[in-house]
């Protein structure tokens, strides 16, 4: 019995020493790969570069916003109903679904903060990653089926917005991991270094986690883009403003994820500063396509002529697949036009 306890203590000590050694090795690798920490390719601190980029984004949005004309509804909106322009008032099912997505997302975001802050990932095995990431993604899918929203009761399963949203995002995030991750491997020399079950050399846990991330991102940007469409008169100025905001949201979303994931040491880049600047633009290509396309799903359930404009599940599938094809082309155009890197898909 005593020998067994001593053996367990010895194993725990060895594991602790191994973790310390791995931390030191990662720190040494980062120092060797980025000898001028915080300095971009242009010789200036990366913080200065990012400040310039975001200042330009804000300036563009503010200037273009001056040319917008408010709708009559926006002018007469009372203070108590300000949120209504962010919510989908034309489709109760979509409105309820987006509220559910925000609440669910808040839970896993808090859990990630805890895991990163206390470095709990150091205790994770490949099965822990699967279980944790699965627990973040599965509630979006199963809970609305188990307990349908009041607005969805009596509706066939495939006609509920939350089901359509899950299908759209599941397709988009699957292609993003299975195919597009290899662009990051090739162009930005990124790599996942934690022990994981893999599909096409991408951790399966990332397929699950991406679903949770993308559900949150797209519900959030739905609200912002809807605000623009419902608050301002449709004209050429609004169209240009809308496109600029989509690009701004895409870049900002990509940058914020890159910034936060850098606290996780097992997603590595050869040049971390390049990942912040150019990598965010590269990743943002996903969202330039997906943000406006995802918003359209069951957004205006009645057309201008009064006809029903509800998406069928087939339309959801094909539009998601079409968006994936466009993103793939744009990523490859950028790779061919701006780099001399060959694209390879590892197995």
Kinemage of the C-alpha trace (Angstrom):
@kinemage 1
@onewidth
@group {chain A} dominant
@subgroup {mainchain}
@vectorlist {calphas} color= white
{ca unk a 1} P 0.000 0.000 0.000
{ca unk a 2} L 2.843 2.340 0.950
{ca unk a 3} L 4.729 1.425 -2.230
{ca unk a 4} L 1.616 2.187 -4.312
{ca unk a 5} L 1.277 5.647 -2.730
{ca unk a 6} L 4.969 6.324 -3.285
{ca unk a 7} L 4.620 5.298 -6.911
{ca unk a 8} L 1.652 7.629 -7.412
{ca unk a 9} L 3.544 10.514 -5.809
{ca unk a 10} L 6.535 9.778 -8.046
{ca unk a 11} L 4.327 9.828 -11.152
{ca unk a 12} L 2.719 13.119 -10.117
{ca unk a 13} L 6.156 14.640 -9.477
{ca unk a 14} L 7.393 13.477 -12.889
{ca unk a 15} L 4.328 14.981 -14.589
{ca unk a 16} L 4.831 18.296 -12.789
{ca unk a 17} L 8.475 18.394 -13.841
{ca unk a 18} L 7.478 17.549 -17.410
{ca unk a 19} L 4.982 20.441 -17.493
{ca unk a 20} L 7.608 22.864 -16.204
{ca unk a 21} L 10.053 21.641 -18.824
{ca unk a 22} L 7.461 22.012 -21.590
{ca unk a 23} L 6.726 25.604 -20.502
{ca unk a 24} L 10.420 26.447 -20.609
{ca unk a 25} L 10.789 24.886 -24.059
{ca unk a 26} L 7.797 26.843 -25.418
{ca unk a 27} L 9.177 30.085 -23.986
{ca unk a 28} L 12.589 29.371 -25.550
{ca unk a 29} L 10.981 28.587 -28.930
{ca unk a 30} L 8.986 31.830 -28.881
{ca unk a 31} L 12.110 33.821 -28.053
{ca unk a 32} L 14.042 32.162 -30.876
{ca unk a 33} L 11.239 32.579 -33.448
{ca unk a 34} L 10.575 36.221 -32.512
{ca unk a 35} L 13.890 37.765 -31.496
{ca unk a 36} L 12.439 41.257 -31.850
{ca unk a 37} L 9.358 40.697 -29.725
{ca unk a 38} L 6.660 43.242 -30.363
{ca unk a 39} L 8.240 44.520 -33.581
{ca unk a 40} L 6.405 44.079 -36.874
{ca unk a 41} L 7.926 43.411 -40.275
{ca unk a 42} L 8.044 47.136 -40.976
{ca unk a 43} L 10.295 47.751 -37.955
{ca unk a 44} L 7.637 49.464 -35.834
{ca unk a 45} L 6.037 47.949 -32.719
{ca unk a 46} L 3.083 45.749 -33.576
{ca unk a 47} L 0.966 47.752 -31.122
{ca unk a 48} L 1.532 50.840 -33.272
{ca unk a 49} L 0.629 48.935 -36.429
{ca unk a 50} L -2.610 47.633 -34.914
{ca unk a 51} L -3.464 51.105 -33.561
{ca unk a 52} L -3.110 52.514 -37.082
{ca unk a 53} L -5.286 49.757 -38.552
{ca unk a 54} L -8.102 50.187 -36.033
{ca unk a 55} L -7.902 53.980 -36.199
{ca unk a 56} L -8.413 53.715 -39.948
{ca unk a 57} L -11.375 51.373 -39.441
{ca unk a 58} L -13.053 53.692 -36.933
{ca unk a 59} L -12.336 56.787 -39.042
{ca unk a 60} L -13.851 55.168 -42.161
{ca unk a 61} L -17.009 54.121 -40.318
{ca unk a 62} L -17.471 57.542 -38.683
{ca unk a 63} L -16.994 59.465 -41.948
{ca unk a 64} L -19.334 57.217 -43.934
{ca unk a 65} L -21.881 57.306 -41.124
{ca unk a 66} L -22.265 61.044 -41.647
{ca unk a 67} L -23.912 60.421 -45.013
{ca unk a 68} L -26.599 58.055 -43.717
{ca unk a 69} L -30.275 59.000 -43.537
{ca unk a 70} L -32.328 57.642 -40.662
{ca unk a 71} L -35.572 55.873 -41.395
{ca unk a 72} L -38.824 57.297 -40.064
{ca unk a 73} L -39.042 54.373 -37.657
{ca unk a 74} L -35.569 55.116 -36.258
{ca unk a 75} L -36.439 58.770 -35.757
{ca unk a 76} L -39.570 57.936 -33.773
{ca unk a 77} L -38.116 55.059 -31.736
{ca unk a 78} L -38.517 55.583 -28.020
{ca unk a 79} L -35.698 55.066 -25.574
{ca unk a 80} L -37.397 52.038 -24.085
{ca unk a 81} L -37.361 50.159 -27.375
{ca unk a 82} L -33.822 50.901 -28.556
{ca unk a 83} L -32.942 47.190 -28.542
{ca unk a 84} L -35.739 46.395 -30.975
{ca unk a 85} L -33.623 47.566 -33.929
{ca unk a 86} L -30.971 44.981 -32.975
{ca unk a 87} L -33.481 42.133 -32.626
{ca unk a 88} L -35.318 40.292 -35.370
{ca unk a 89} L -38.834 41.621 -34.830
{ca unk a 90} L -40.143 40.022 -38.038
{ca unk a 91} L -39.335 36.473 -36.910
{ca unk a 92} L -40.021 35.466 -33.262
{ca unk a 93} L -38.209 32.149 -33.735
{ca unk a 94} L -35.017 33.910 -34.818
{ca unk a 95} L -35.321 36.482 -32.037
{ca unk a 96} L -35.631 33.765 -29.377
{ca unk a 97} L -32.782 31.777 -30.930
{ca unk a 98} L -30.362 34.682 -30.859
{ca unk a 99} L -31.142 35.360 -27.193
{ca unk a 100} L -30.457 31.700 -26.440
{ca unk a 101} L -27.151 31.842 -28.352
{ca unk a 102} L -25.979 34.883 -26.369
{ca unk a 103} L -26.785 33.255 -23.013
{ca unk a 104} L -25.156 29.958 -23.965
{ca unk a 105} L -22.090 31.726 -25.344
{ca unk a 106} L -21.607 33.693 -22.128
{ca unk a 107} L -21.286 30.418 -20.203
{ca unk a 108} L -18.509 28.903 -22.301
{ca unk a 109} L -16.679 32.231 -22.623
{ca unk a 110} L -16.451 32.406 -18.822
{ca unk a 111} L -15.242 28.807 -18.725
{ca unk a 112} L -12.496 29.541 -21.273
{ca unk a 113} L -11.312 32.525 -19.260
{ca unk a 114} L -11.013 30.280 -16.199
{ca unk a 115} L -9.194 27.527 -18.096
{ca unk a 116} L -6.695 29.945 -19.645
{ca unk a 117} L -6.186 32.013 -16.481
{ca unk a 118} L -5.423 28.983 -14.317
{ca unk a 119} L -3.691 27.025 -17.107
{ca unk a 120} L -6.031 24.094 -16.581
{ca unk a 121} L -5.310 22.977 -20.149
{ca unk a 122} L -1.968 21.678 -18.872
{ca unk a 123} L -3.916 18.846 -17.243
{ca unk a 124} L -5.867 18.032 -20.426
{ca unk a 125} L -5.467 14.847 -22.399
{ca unk a 126} L -6.838 14.399 -25.922
{ca unk a 127} L -10.079 13.094 -24.394
{ca unk a 128} L -10.394 16.108 -22.119
{ca unk a 129} L -10.201 18.392 -25.149
{ca unk a 130} L -12.933 16.425 -26.889
{ca unk a 131} L -15.188 16.478 -23.840
{ca unk a 132} L -14.675 20.156 -23.052
{ca unk a 133} L -15.066 21.443 -26.605
{ca unk a 134} L -18.018 19.141 -27.119
{ca unk a 135} L -19.682 20.535 -23.997
{ca unk a 136} L -19.370 24.033 -25.502
{ca unk a 137} L -20.887 23.070 -28.868
{ca unk a 138} L -23.541 20.485 -28.008
{ca unk a 139} L -25.898 22.762 -25.992
{ca unk a 140} L -26.604 24.839 -29.125
{ca unk a 141} L -27.822 21.703 -30.847
{ca unk a 142} L -29.503 19.552 -28.205
{ca unk a 143} L -31.102 21.991 -25.770
{ca unk a 144} L -33.502 23.617 -28.301
{ca unk a 145} L -34.536 20.127 -29.428
{ca unk a 146} L -35.042 18.926 -25.866
{ca unk a 147} L -36.883 22.079 -24.786
{ca unk a 148} L -38.160 24.018 -27.819
{ca unk a 149} L -38.605 27.756 -27.467
{ca unk a 150} L -42.151 28.970 -26.925
{ca unk a 151} L -42.009 30.494 -30.412
{ca unk a 152} L -41.077 27.119 -31.957
{ca unk a 153} L -43.642 24.872 -30.324
{ca unk a 154} L -45.748 23.085 -32.878
{ca unk a 155} L -43.230 23.752 -35.673
{ca unk a 156} L -41.597 20.847 -37.511
{ca unk a 157} L -37.983 20.445 -36.421
{ca unk a 158} L -36.436 21.485 -39.745
{ca unk a 159} L -38.493 24.687 -39.864
{ca unk a 160} L -37.112 26.077 -36.607
{ca unk a 161} L -34.553 28.827 -37.045
{ca unk a 162} L -32.155 27.471 -34.410
{ca unk a 163} L -31.896 24.190 -36.326
{ca unk a 164} L -31.202 26.028 -39.576
{ca unk a 165} L -28.580 28.182 -37.844
{ca unk a 166} L -26.841 25.104 -36.451
{ca unk a 167} L -26.788 23.407 -39.859
{ca unk a 168} L -25.454 26.533 -41.613
{ca unk a 169} L -22.689 27.025 -39.045
{ca unk a 170} L -21.873 23.299 -38.806
{ca unk a 171} L -21.172 23.153 -42.557
{ca unk a 172} L -19.189 26.388 -42.556
{ca unk a 173} L -17.091 25.506 -39.500
{ca unk a 174} L -16.423 21.968 -40.758
{ca unk a 175} L -15.046 23.229 -44.076
{ca unk a 176} L -13.134 25.930 -42.183
{ca unk a 177} L -11.318 23.337 -40.117
{ca unk a 178} L -10.990 20.553 -42.675
{ca unk a 179} L -9.751 22.753 -45.541
{ca unk a 180} L -8.995 26.353 -44.559
{ca unk a 181} L -6.865 25.526 -41.504
{ca unk a 182} L -4.274 24.205 -43.941
{ca unk a 183} L -3.930 27.688 -45.405
{ca unk a 184} L -2.790 28.813 -41.959
{ca unk a 185} L -0.431 25.851 -41.807
{ca unk a 186} L 1.029 26.740 -45.213
{ca unk a 187} L 0.944 30.549 -45.330
{ca unk a 188} L 1.398 31.534 -41.661
{ca unk a 189} L 3.290 28.385 -40.614
{ca unk a 190} L 0.824 27.850 -37.783
{ca unk a 191} L 0.399 24.531 -36.007
{ca unk a 192} L -1.525 22.856 -33.201
{ca unk a 193} L 0.926 21.187 -30.858
{ca unk a 194} L -1.307 19.671 -28.175
{ca unk a 195} L -2.050 15.960 -28.050
{ca unk a 196} L -5.305 15.399 -29.931
{ca unk a 197} L -7.440 13.087 -31.999
{ca unk a 198} L -7.097 14.473 -35.521
{ca unk a 199} L -9.047 14.555 -38.763
{ca unk a 200} L -7.010 15.666 -41.781
{ca unk a 201} L -4.299 16.802 -39.342
{ca unk a 202} L -6.696 19.144 -37.494
{ca unk a 203} L -7.681 18.365 -33.875
{ca unk a 204} L -11.251 17.074 -33.780
{ca unk a 205} L -11.829 19.129 -30.655
{ca unk a 206} L -11.321 22.268 -32.796
{ca unk a 207} L -14.187 21.232 -35.080
{ca unk a 208} L -16.418 21.270 -32.005
{ca unk a 209} L -15.037 24.471 -30.483
{ca unk a 210} L -15.312 26.332 -33.776
{ca unk a 211} L -19.033 25.609 -33.881
{ca unk a 212} L -19.464 27.367 -30.526
{ca unk a 213} L -17.284 30.305 -31.567
{ca unk a 214} L -19.043 30.787 -34.897
{ca unk a 215} L -22.545 30.556 -33.416
{ca unk a 216} L -21.645 33.433 -31.106
{ca unk a 217} L -19.874 35.525 -33.739
{ca unk a 218} L -22.703 35.291 -36.239
{ca unk a 219} L -25.485 35.981 -33.755
{ca unk a 220} L -23.576 39.050 -32.579
{ca unk a 221} L -22.963 40.418 -36.070
{ca unk a 222} L -26.560 39.653 -37.059
{ca unk a 223} L -27.628 42.214 -34.461
{ca unk a 224} L -25.185 44.876 -35.670
{ca unk a 225} L -25.914 44.462 -39.374
{ca unk a 226} L -29.656 44.364 -38.688
{ca unk a 227} L -29.335 47.661 -36.819
{ca unk a 228} L -27.902 49.269 -39.948
{ca unk a 229} L -30.584 47.858 -42.225
{ca unk a 230} L -33.490 48.853 -39.986
{ca unk a 231} L -32.210 52.261 -38.881
{ca unk a 232} L -31.100 53.844 -42.154
{ca unk a 233} L -32.720 54.430 -45.515
{ca unk a 234} L -31.492 52.153 -48.290
{ca unk a 235} L -29.329 54.110 -50.719
{ca unk a 236} L -25.807 53.970 -52.121
{ca unk a 237} L -24.344 55.499 -48.934
{ca unk a 238} L -25.907 52.841 -46.747
{ca unk a 239} L -24.717 50.107 -49.093
{ca unk a 240} L -21.123 51.355 -48.938
{ca unk a 241} L -21.336 51.829 -45.167
{ca unk a 242} L -22.757 48.315 -44.803
{ca unk a 243} L -19.862 46.793 -46.762
{ca unk a 244} L -17.276 48.729 -44.766
{ca unk a 245} L -18.868 47.635 -41.478
{ca unk a 246} L -18.875 44.002 -42.634
{ca unk a 247} L -15.153 44.256 -43.411
{ca unk a 248} L -14.512 46.025 -40.085
{ca unk a 249} L -16.425 43.368 -38.132
{ca unk a 250} L -14.624 40.595 -40.005
{ca unk a 251} L -11.162 41.982 -39.268
{ca unk a 252} L -11.970 42.891 -35.669
{ca unk a 253} L -13.487 39.476 -34.938
{ca unk a 254} L -10.485 37.714 -36.471
{ca unk a 255} L -8.013 39.891 -34.570
{ca unk a 256} L -9.755 39.464 -31.217
{ca unk a 257} L -9.775 35.700 -31.587
{ca unk a 258} L -6.107 35.697 -32.619
{ca unk a 259} L -5.218 37.916 -29.660
{ca unk a 260} L -7.067 35.786 -27.117
{ca unk a 261} L -5.951 32.422 -28.499
{ca unk a 262} L -2.329 33.540 -28.212
{ca unk a 263} L -2.762 32.984 -24.477
{ca unk a 264} L -3.148 29.300 -25.367
{ca unk a 265} L 0.427 28.123 -26.025
{ca unk a 266} L -0.422 25.107 -28.179
{ca unk a 267} L -1.569 27.097 -31.240
{ca unk a 268} L 1.757 28.348 -32.491
{ca unk a 269} L 2.902 30.752 -35.218
{ca unk a 270} L 6.362 31.223 -36.672
{ca unk a 271} L 5.770 34.989 -36.627
{ca unk a 272} L 3.227 35.967 -33.997
{ca unk a 273} L 3.167 39.632 -35.008
{ca unk a 274} L 2.391 38.687 -38.590
{ca unk a 275} L -0.454 36.579 -37.212
{ca unk a 276} L -1.911 39.695 -35.538
{ca unk a 277} L -1.743 41.916 -38.613
{ca unk a 278} L -1.859 39.918 -41.861
{ca unk a 279} L -3.182 36.764 -40.220
{ca unk a 280} L -6.242 38.612 -38.964
{ca unk a 281} L -6.933 39.900 -42.473
{ca unk a 282} L -6.496 36.372 -43.841
{ca unk a 283} L -8.855 34.919 -41.237
{ca unk a 284} L -11.255 37.820 -41.758
{ca unk a 285} L -11.927 36.566 -45.290
{ca unk a 286} L -14.102 33.864 -43.712
{ca unk a 287} L -16.385 36.454 -42.184
{ca unk a 288} L -16.510 38.926 -45.059
{ca unk a 289} L -18.525 36.234 -46.811
{ca unk a 290} L -20.335 34.557 -43.921
{ca unk a 291} L -21.573 37.540 -41.888
{ca unk a 292} L -23.889 39.036 -44.547
{ca unk a 293} L -24.909 35.619 -45.884
{ca unk a 294} L -25.840 34.180 -42.495
{ca unk a 295} L -27.935 37.240 -41.665
{ca unk a 296} L -30.239 36.464 -44.604
{ca unk a 297} L -31.428 33.140 -43.163
{ca unk a 298} L -35.106 33.668 -42.208
{ca unk a 299} L -34.451 37.382 -41.690
{ca unk a 300} L -37.349 38.710 -43.752
{ca unk a 301} L -39.986 36.008 -43.566
{ca unk a 302} L -42.231 38.052 -45.840
{ca unk a 303} L -41.014 39.461 -49.144
{ca unk a 304} L -41.830 42.951 -50.344
{ca unk a 305} L -44.768 41.466 -52.266
{ca unk a 306} L -46.136 39.773 -49.165
{ca unk a 307} L -45.026 36.283 -50.123
{ca unk a 308} L -43.398 33.950 -47.626
{ca unk a 309} L -39.604 34.077 -47.724
{ca unk a 310} L -38.807 31.346 -45.199
{ca unk a 311} L -35.654 29.343 -45.926
{ca unk a 312} L -36.012 25.641 -46.599
{ca unk a 313} L -33.337 23.376 -45.138
{ca unk a 314} L -32.040 22.682 -48.651
{ca unk a 315} L -31.573 26.400 -49.212
{ca unk a 316} L -29.698 26.676 -45.913
{ca unk a 317} L -27.375 23.825 -46.925
{ca unk a 318} L -26.671 25.115 -50.424
{ca unk a 319} L -26.093 28.717 -49.360
{ca unk a 320} L -23.666 27.605 -46.658
{ca unk a 321} L -21.817 25.404 -49.142
{ca unk a 322} L -21.789 28.249 -51.669
{ca unk a 323} L -20.322 30.584 -49.052
{ca unk a 324} L -17.647 27.982 -48.324
{ca unk a 325} L -16.706 27.828 -52.005
{ca unk a 326} L -16.372 31.610 -52.233
{ca unk a 327} L -14.180 31.748 -49.105
{ca unk a 328} L -11.967 28.987 -50.512
{ca unk a 329} L -11.470 30.906 -53.747
{ca unk a 330} L -10.703 34.166 -51.943
{ca unk a 331} L -8.174 32.469 -49.656
{ca unk a 332} L -6.423 30.927 -52.626
{ca unk a 333} L -6.468 34.179 -54.616
{ca unk a 334} L -4.699 35.852 -51.674
{ca unk a 335} L -2.211 33.003 -51.372
{ca unk a 336} L -1.377 33.054 -55.081
{ca unk a 337} L -1.379 36.830 -55.436
{ca unk a 338} L 0.493 37.844 -52.277
{ca unk a 339} L 2.748 34.925 -51.392
{ca unk a 340} L 4.900 32.345 -53.155
{ca unk a 341} L 3.834 29.614 -50.744
{ca unk a 342} L 2.654 26.280 -52.086
{ca unk a 343} L -0.569 24.990 -50.604
{ca unk a 344} L -0.311 21.503 -49.165
{ca unk a 345} L -2.840 19.524 -47.177
{ca unk a 346} L -1.172 17.317 -44.607
{ca unk a 347} L -2.521 13.936 -43.564
